[in-house]
């Protein structure tokens, strides 16, 4: 009977200890949660002050804002693009938009959401640009594959750097014409207006520009 009582008392002691431990952990968890909430609130207030100072033209405040938010925005852009260099480009464009628009931000407490929204929009711009570039690559790859001794279209499309490298080797006026038409997606009439030349001239120059591009691409992949 004594053994049973001893075991019972021991079990009761363990149960009591476990309850005390759980209570302690719960209290500590509550304290940690309150501490995190307090820290988050402090961070938001600090951001609001920095935004206010930026709106007043304080360049040092803007440097501090960039230091605080650059890593987070870059990580977000990296998740979206899947590429380090692309993420850097997206975030750079986002900061340019933030600089231009920060004085119009009425609610300074919304900076976090606003900055992420701008980054999302710049990612969308980047994705559209990538799509236009792929369209250009596809068009010229098709042309190249139709000429003698050219590789398969897919072989060319698999390396998007070919388009960029080929474009950089062209004369400036040719590169500008191809960029306006195929990367910026302007139509013939719009290009004529931009370059102040007749539409017929645009068509003629585009024909020769495509030929130059194809020849340049051919030299790179043969």
N, C-alpha and C positions, 0 to 999 in steps of 0.2 A: 504493500500500500504506500509505503514511503517512497519507493521508486516511482510509482505512478504520480504521486504528488510532486515529486522532484521534477519529473518530465513535464508535468502540467505547468509548474511554475516556470520551468525553462522555456517552454513554448510561449507562455504569456510574456516573458521578458523579451523574447525575440520579436514577437508581434508588436510589443510596445516600442521596441527600438526601430522596427521597420516603419511604424507609423510616424515616429518622431523624425526619422530620416526623410520620409516622403514629404512631411510638412516643411522640413528645412529646405529640401530641394525645390518645393513649390514656392516658398518664400523667396529663395534665391533667384528662381526663374522669373518671378514677378519683378524683382529688383532689376534683373538684367533687362527685361522687356521695357520697364520704365526708363532705364538708362539709355536704351537704344532709341526709344521714342524721343527722349529729351535731346539726345545727340542729333537725331534727324531734324528735329525742330530747330535746333541751333544752326545746323547746316543750311536749312532753308532760309532762315533769317539772314545769315551771312551772304547767301546768294542774292537775296533781295537788296541788301545794302550795296553789294557790288554792282548790281544792275542799275540801281539809282545813281551811283557814282559814274557809271559808264554813260548814262543818259545826260549827265552833266559835263561830259567831255574828259573824264579822268582816264588817261591812257594807262596808268598803273593799275587801276581797278580792272580794266579790260584784260591786261596781262594776267592778273590773278584769276580772272574768270576763265580764261583759256587754260591756264595751268590746272585748274580744278576740273574742268569738263572735257578737255581734249582726250584724255585716256578713255573716258566712258563713251564718248561719242565715236571714237575710233573703234573701240571694241564692238559697238553696235553696227557700225558700217562694215566692219570685217565679217560679222555674222551675215550681213545682207549680201555682200559681194563675193565672199569666199576668197578674197585676194588682198594681200597687204598693200600693194601699190594702189589698187583701185580704192581701197578704204581710205587711204591718205588723200587721194584726189577728191573723193566724195566729201570728206570732212573739211578739206581746205575750202571747197566751194560752199559748204554749209557755213563756215565761219565768215566768209565774205558776205553771205546773205544776212547773217546775224549782225555783222557790223553795220550794214546798211539799214537794218530794220529795228535795231534795239531801242532807238529813241521813240519808236511808235508802239512799243510794248506797254500797254496801259497797266496791266496787272503784273508787277514784278515777281510775284509769287508763282507765276506761271512759266517762268523762264525754262525750267526743266522740260516741261511738256513741249514748249515752243521750240526749244533747241532740237529735241528729238524729232519733232514734226518736220522741221526744216531739213534735217539730215535724211529723213525718209524721202522727202521730195527730191533732194539732190541725188539720192540713190536711184529714184525713178528716172531722172534725167540721164544718169549714167547708163542705166539699162537700155533706154531708148537709143542712146548713142551707140552702144554695143550692137544693138539690133541693126541700125543703119549701116554700121561697119560690116557686119556679117552679110547684109544684103549686097553691099558693094563687092565684098569678097566673092560672093556666089556669082554675081554677074560677070566679073572679070575672069573668074576661074572657068566659067563656062566658055567664055571667048577663047581663053588660053588653051583649053582642052580641045577646041575645034581646029587649032592649028597643028601643023605637023610636029612630031616629036615632043608633044606636051604630055605631062602626067595626067592621071585621072583627076577629075574635078574634086573628088573627096580628098585626095592627097593634098591639094592646094588649100581647101577649106579647113583642113585640120590644123593649119598653122596660121592664125590670124595675124601674126607678126609680119608675114609676107606682104600684106597690104600696106601696113605702116611703113615698112622699109622701102617698098617700091615707090610709094608716094613721096617719101623724103628725097628720093633720087631724081625726081622730076623738077623741071624749072618751076619757079614760083607761080607764074601765071597759069601754068597747066595744073599744078597742084590745087590752086585756088578754085579753078573751074570745076574740077572733079569733086572737091570737097563740098562746094556749094550744091552741086547736083545730087551727089550720092550720100554724103554724110549729113549735110544740113537739110536735105530733102526739098530744096527750092525747085520750082518748075522753070521751064524755059523762059517764060515771060518775066518771072521774078528775077532770074539771073541777068536777063537783058537790062532790067532796070537797075540792078545793083552795079553792074559793070558799065552801064551807059553805052551799050552796043545793040545793034539790031538783033532780033530773035534769030534771023537766018545765020548771022555770024556766030551766035551762041551754038547753034546746031552744028555748024561746020567745025568750030573749034572743039566741040565735045567729041566729034567723030575722030579728029586727029589726036585729041587728048587720050581717048580710049586706046587708040593704036599705040601711042607712046607708052601708056601704062602696061599694055599687054607685052610689048617688047621688053620693057624693063623687068616685068615679072618673069618672062621667059628666061632672061639671062640669070635670074636668081635661082631658078629651080632646075636648070639644066647643067 
